[in-house]
Amino acid sequence: MAAALHAAGGGLAPAPVTTGEYRLGDVRHVFADAHRAAQQLGFTAREPFDAGMAEFATAALRAPPA
């Protein structure tokens, strides 16, 4: 995800670095897999991951609810 957001930003910021270090409370061994959602719910993404991350990275910020 960090690499996709970096690419979406045009590489202007330093590239993310994976150090292998962690902090207390970090979730280190979890990853997303959409196969179960497709299998059990019939859900499939309409947009590729990188395109979604690019849209997210460039979206205008919204004002918090009043």
VENNORKA-V915453 format. One record per residue. N is the residue number from 1. RES is the residue in one letter. SS is DSSP state (H for helix, E for strand, - for the rest). PSI is psi in degrees with one decimal (NA if undefined). Layout:
n=N res=RES ss=SS psi=PSI
n=N res=RES ss=SS psi=PSI
This chain:
n=1 res=M ss=- psi=-43.1
n=2 res=A ss=H psi=-40.2
n=3 res=A ss=H psi=-38.7
n=4 res=A ss=H psi=-41.1
n=5 res=L ss=H psi=-37.5
n=6 res=H ss=H psi=-46.0
n=7 res=A ss=H psi=-38.7
n=8 res=A ss=H psi=-28.1
n=9 res=G ss=- psi=6.5
n=10 res=G ss=- psi=12.3
n=11 res=G ss=- psi=21.7
n=12 res=L ss=- psi=-33.4
n=13 res=A ss=- psi=163.6
n=14 res=P ss=- psi=145.7
n=15 res=A ss=- psi=146.4
n=16 res=P ss=- psi=146.1
n=17 res=V ss=- psi=128.3
n=18 res=T ss=- psi=116.3
n=19 res=T ss=- psi=-20.7
n=20 res=G ss=- psi=-7.9
n=21 res=E ss=- psi=157.8
n=22 res=Y ss=- psi=165.2
n=23 res=R ss=- psi=155.9
n=24 res=L ss=- psi=128.0
n=25 res=G ss=- psi=-11.0
n=26 res=D ss=- psi=142.8
n=27 res=V ss=- psi=108.6
n=28 res=R ss=- psi=-22.5
n=29 res=H ss=- psi=43.0
n=30 res=V ss=- psi=136.6
n=31 res=F ss=- psi=152.7
n=32 res=A ss=- psi=144.2
n=33 res=D ss=- psi=118.2
n=34 res=A ss=- psi=-0.9
n=35 res=H ss=H psi=-41.0
n=36 res=R ss=H psi=-38.6
n=37 res=A ss=H psi=-39.5
n=38 res=A ss=H psi=-43.1
n=39 res=Q ss=H psi=-48.3
n=40 res=Q ss=H psi=-28.9
n=41 res=L ss=H psi=-10.7
n=42 res=G ss=- psi=16.3
n=43 res=F ss=- psi=130.1
n=44 res=T ss=- psi=140.0
n=45 res=A ss=- psi=143.5
n=46 res=R ss=- psi=-17.7
n=47 res=E ss=- psi=138.9
n=48 res=P ss=- psi=152.6
n=49 res=F ss=H psi=-50.3
n=50 res=D ss=H psi=-38.1
n=51 res=A ss=H psi=-39.6
n=52 res=G ss=H psi=-41.0
n=53 res=M ss=H psi=-37.0
n=54 res=A ss=H psi=-41.3
n=55 res=E ss=H psi=-43.3
n=56 res=F ss=H psi=-43.8
n=57 res=A ss=H psi=-26.8
n=58 res=T ss=H psi=2.9
n=59 res=A ss=- psi=144.3
n=60 res=A ss=- psi=142.7
n=61 res=L ss=- psi=142.4
n=62 res=R ss=- psi=148.7
n=63 res=A ss=- psi=143.8
n=64 res=P ss=- psi=152.0
n=65 res=P ss=- psi=145.9
n=66 res=A ss=- psi=NA
